[in-house]
Amino acid sequence: MSKILVVTYSFTGTGARLTELLCRSRDWASAQVVERRPRRRFVTWRCAIESFFRLRPAIVYDGPDPADFDLVVLVAPIWLQQMASPMRSFVASFRGRLRRVAVISVMGGKGGQNAPAEIGTLLDLAPLMSTTFTMREVDDGSYAPRLLAFAVAVQASVDATGQLRPFLLSPEAAG
């Protein structure tokens, strides 16, 4: 069985709810990214500026070493159609320790596809898979079946690594 870690940055608690169900259902380890300087005043402006300029605020991460895991699932909110800046800081800081990742984005409206693209750019490595949930789905509970299906797919793809031979999937190999 593969070792999977779920690393979350959750400003409002929505991402934390996803992480809790994910880890409880699969018995995966979890860790949290927190900001060194909490958001107290001018929260909206600070989020907007950091997203627009793709800034990387100082963070604190006291979880297990991501390099000790076969895959790390990153759970991050979307701010102004960009990945939340604290998760950007985490990915940049742990770049050499994140060998394989999957991404879950949580958004109010749109931009969920931008987080996996940015993570892929920061890591020079495309995420194994990604999905997006809206805050509304999490609030009304309709996210659960899709999140659990994502977890099964992540686990199966990690467990299958090294068992498939790419040339067997090629149409040229069949002929």
N, C-alpha and C positions, 0 to 999 in steps of 0.2 A: 504494500500500500504506500502511495506517495505521501510526502509531507507537503502540506499546503498552508500558507500563512495569509491571513486577510489583514491588510493595513488600511486603516480608515482615517480620513479627516472629515469630521462632521461638525459644522458650525451650529446647525439648528437641531441636530439629533436625528434627522431623517436617515442619513447614511448609517448612523449607529444602529438604527432599527433593522436595516438590511443586514448589516454585519452580524447582529445577534442571531437572527434567524438562520443565516448562512452557516455560521460556526456551530450553532446548536444542532442543525440538521445533519451536518457532515463530520462533526467532531474535529474541526479545523482550529488551529491556533489563531489568535487575533492580537493586534497591537494597534495603538492609536498615535496619530500625529497631532501634536498640539502646538500652538503658537507660543513663542517665548514672550511676546507682548500681546496680551489679550485685547480683543476688539471691544472697546467700551464706548468711545465717542466717535462720531462721524463714521459709523460702521459702513453705511452704504457707500459713501465717498471713497473710503479706504479700499473696499472690495472692488469698486469700479476702477480706481486708479491702478491697483495692483493687477487686475485682469487686463486692462487696456495696454499697459506697458510690459506685461508678462514679468512682473517683479517676483522676487523670491524672498519672502520674509523669513526671519530667523525662526526655527522650529525646535521642538524637543521631541525626540523619539527614544523611548526607553524599552522598546520591545526586543524580541529575539533578533539575531542577525539574519537578515533575509537570505544570505548566501547559504544558510543551513537548510533551506527549503527547496523543493523541486520546482515550485511555482509560487508566486506571490500575486494575490488578487488585490488590486488597488481600488478602493471605494472613495470617490470624490464628488463633491458638488460642482455644478457648473455655475459660474458667475459671468454675466454678460457674454454668454456663449463661449466662454473659455474655462479651462480647468481651474479650480480654486487654487490660488497662489500657494497656500501651505503644502498642498500635495505636489505642486511643481517643485517646491523646495526639497521635499523628500526625495522625489525621483532624481533630481539633479545631484543631491548629496549622496545617494546610495546607488548611483548609476552602475558602478562596477560590481555591485552585490546583487543586482536584480537580473538574473540570467533569463528567466521566463516570467512573463506577467500576463494577467487577464485584467480587464478593466470594467468596473461598474460605475456609470455616471448617474447622478441624481440631479434633475433639473426642474425648474419651474415651468419652462416653456419649450425652449429649443436650444440647440448647440451641443447636445449630448455626444455627437460623433466627433467633436473637436478634441475631447480629452484623449481618446486612444491615438488619434493622429499626433497630438503633441507629445504624448509619452513615447510613441514610436520614434519621433524625431530626437527627443532627449536621450533615448537609450540606443539609438541606431539599431533598433530591433522592433519589429512589429509585435503588438500584443497577440497572444495565442488566440484570444477571442474577447469580445466586448459586448456589453448590453447597456441599455439606458432605461431608467425609470423616471417617471414624473413624480413630483411631490404628491400630487393628487392620488396616484396609484398607491403610494405608500400609506397615505392618510386613510384611504378607504379599504385597504387590505387586499386589493385586487392584484398586487404585485407578487404575492407569495407563490402561486404555482409557477410563474415564469422564472422567478429567482431560483426556486428549487430545481427546475429543469436546467437552468444555467449551471448550477452547482454539479449536477449529474454529468453534464457535458464536459465541464472543466476536469472533474475527477477522471472520467473515462479517457479524455485525451492525454492527460498526464500519465495515467497508468499504461496506456497503449504506446507511449513513446519508445521507439527502438524496436517495436514489434512489426511495424509495417515497412515494407520495402518500397520506396517511391517508384522504382521502375515497374513494379507490378501494376501500378495504377495508370501507367502511361498507355495510350492507345497504340503507340508504336511497338510496345513490348508484346501486345496481344497478336500482332500481325506477323 
